[in-house]
Amino acid sequence: FNYRHYHLSAGMRPNGALRIFMNHTFGDLIDYANARQATVLSFNPGIEYRLGRRLSMDIDHTWENLEVGDGLGLYTANIGNVRLVYQFNRRTFVRANAQYVYYERDAGLYRDEVDPRTKKLSGQLLFSYKINPQTVVYLGYSDNYFGFQGVDLTQTDRTFFVKFGYAWVL
């Protein structure tokens, strides 16, 4: 397969609180689901904004189109992300993430059966506390919603978790 694609990035920071960026990818890629040559075109604009000393917000959106054969559109993906982070101090923060994914596919171009339209919504809330440079505790919650053609978003799972991390020093 040819795997020659190009990635362009541009960004600017008009002031210390705001960063604006745009990523663009185009060229050859591989349709891994169907083992064939493909062409990709994607755009990913976004902003990062500090809302004071402790609170920051990131928003970005990815639009991607994958074509196979003579310009046949295999899928178009739209992925939106929002993240808020509140930094209490150097050791402690809370982060909230939300991601919405919407795929539109030409089901006739796939070997296996796929839904022409699927959508996913994921959310996560994470609390982190660094006890010392080698030890950290995470407390979190995440949930996921899934929908496909004819079915609205429906909650598929919900998770509460605790994680302890420790680095062994020898």
KEDOFI-241110 format. One line per 2 residues: number of its first residue (from 0); for each residue x, y, z of C-alpha. Coordinates in Angstrom, 3 decimals. Layout:
N
NUM	X,Y,Z | ...;
// end
This chain:
170
0	0.000,0.000,0.000 | 1.045,3.594,-0.517;
2	1.243,5.388,2.786 | 2.243,8.884,1.812;
4	0.233,11.517,3.583 | 0.997,15.028,4.729;
6	0.284,16.722,7.995 | 0.234,20.500,8.330;
8	-0.062,22.305,11.652 | -0.452,25.964,12.434;
10	-1.042,27.717,15.695 | -0.807,31.042,17.386;
12	-0.876,32.398,20.896 | -2.230,35.960,20.694;
14	-1.838,36.328,24.456 | -0.759,34.210,27.410;
16	-4.268,32.862,28.000 | -5.321,31.884,24.473;
18	-3.932,29.405,21.938 | -5.607,28.779,18.576;
20	-4.550,25.916,16.320 | -5.408,24.072,13.112;
22	-4.166,20.667,11.945 | -4.727,19.386,8.405;
24	-3.956,15.940,6.983 | -4.291,14.760,3.386;
26	-2.914,12.032,1.140 | -2.696,8.249,0.987;
28	-3.819,6.068,3.849 | -4.975,2.487,4.384;
30	-8.546,1.320,4.892 | -7.647,-1.188,7.611;
32	-11.206,-2.513,7.969 | -11.255,-3.665,4.340;
34	-7.508,-4.018,3.533 | -7.306,-1.575,0.622;
36	-5.782,1.709,-0.454 | -7.566,4.878,0.672;
38	-7.234,8.655,0.606 | -7.728,10.847,3.666;
40	-8.677,14.491,4.138 | -9.041,15.870,7.661;
42	-9.234,19.195,9.496 | -8.810,19.716,13.235;
44	-9.307,23.277,14.517 | -9.264,24.053,18.221;
46	-8.680,26.503,21.027 | -7.087,26.321,24.444;
48	-8.073,29.056,26.878 | -6.966,29.756,30.424;
50	-9.858,31.190,32.408 | -7.713,32.551,35.217;
52	-4.787,31.015,37.062 | -6.480,27.714,37.930;
54	-9.094,26.954,35.280 | -8.405,26.004,31.662;
56	-10.636,24.900,28.796 | -9.771,23.050,25.566;
58	-12.214,22.696,22.670 | -11.465,21.021,19.365;
60	-13.284,19.372,16.476 | -11.999,16.856,13.937;
62	-13.633,16.356,10.547 | -12.244,13.447,8.545;
64	-13.210,11.940,5.193 | -11.807,8.638,3.909;
66	-12.271,7.701,0.245 | -11.514,4.459,-1.578;
68	-11.372,3.509,-5.255 | -12.383,6.297,-7.619;
70	-13.402,8.839,-5.015 | -16.018,6.693,-3.257;
72	-16.634,8.079,0.218 | -16.070,5.265,2.737;
74	-16.850,7.372,5.797 | -17.038,10.861,7.192;
76	-16.266,11.336,10.881 | -17.032,14.310,13.100;
78	-15.416,14.249,16.544 | -15.877,17.039,19.077;
80	-13.963,17.326,22.366 | -14.358,19.615,25.373;
82	-12.084,19.506,28.420 | -12.138,21.605,31.585;
84	-9.314,21.387,34.144 | -9.286,23.038,37.550;
86	-5.856,23.011,39.223 | -6.289,23.414,43.008;
88	-2.532,23.430,43.604 | 0.591,21.697,42.278;
90	-0.590,18.346,43.638 | -4.339,18.348,43.009;
92	-6.622,18.831,40.018 | -10.089,17.946,38.726;
94	-10.678,17.305,35.027 | -13.944,16.913,33.096;
96	-13.962,15.577,29.515 | -16.763,15.173,27.003;
98	-16.442,13.707,23.509 | -19.086,13.366,20.798;
100	-18.380,11.145,17.765 | -20.585,10.869,14.679;
102	-19.759,8.514,11.782 | -21.545,8.458,8.466;
104	-20.560,5.445,6.295 | -21.330,3.974,2.899;
106	-22.220,0.491,4.217 | -21.994,-1.021,0.715;
108	-18.236,-0.341,0.604 | -17.481,-2.468,3.702;
110	-16.757,-6.205,3.725 | -18.474,-6.690,7.073;
112	-21.866,-5.298,7.958 | -21.736,-1.790,9.462;
114	-24.369,0.719,10.440 | -24.542,3.668,8.023;
116	-24.674,6.108,10.939 | -23.356,5.762,14.475;
118	-22.902,8.233,17.273 | -21.153,8.039,20.632;
120	-21.069,10.357,23.610 | -18.473,9.828,26.344;
122	-17.890,11.718,29.538 | -15.288,11.487,32.265;
124	-14.684,13.193,35.591 | -11.255,12.689,37.195;
126	-9.777,13.807,40.515 | -6.004,13.496,40.952;
128	-3.916,13.918,44.085 | -0.127,13.547,44.049;
130	0.968,12.434,47.510 | 4.655,12.737,46.649;
132	6.668,12.699,43.391 | 6.350,8.882,43.185;
134	2.774,8.352,44.419 | -0.513,9.500,42.935;
136	-4.177,8.662,43.582 | -6.913,8.967,40.970;
138	-10.656,8.891,41.623 | -12.942,8.967,38.643;
140	-16.241,8.404,36.908 | -16.951,7.758,33.249;
142	-20.002,6.934,31.183 | -20.688,6.136,27.553;
144	-23.684,6.477,25.279 | -24.124,4.825,21.877;
146	-26.632,5.281,19.078 | -27.041,4.067,15.532;
148	-29.473,4.496,12.662 | -32.979,4.555,14.112;
150	-31.814,4.365,17.758 | -31.100,7.453,19.854;
152	-28.138,7.728,22.195 | -28.541,5.145,24.963;
154	-26.288,4.728,27.974 | -24.148,1.605,27.526;
156	-22.007,1.679,30.658 | -21.006,3.619,33.730;
158	-17.749,3.224,35.635 | -16.434,4.439,38.971;
160	-12.729,3.847,39.526 | -9.835,4.350,41.918;
162	-6.217,4.022,40.842 | -3.070,4.170,42.924;
164	0.247,4.739,41.182 | 3.599,4.236,42.812;
166	7.064,4.357,41.268 | 9.561,1.928,42.748;
168	12.928,3.536,43.374 | 15.845,1.123,43.385;
// end
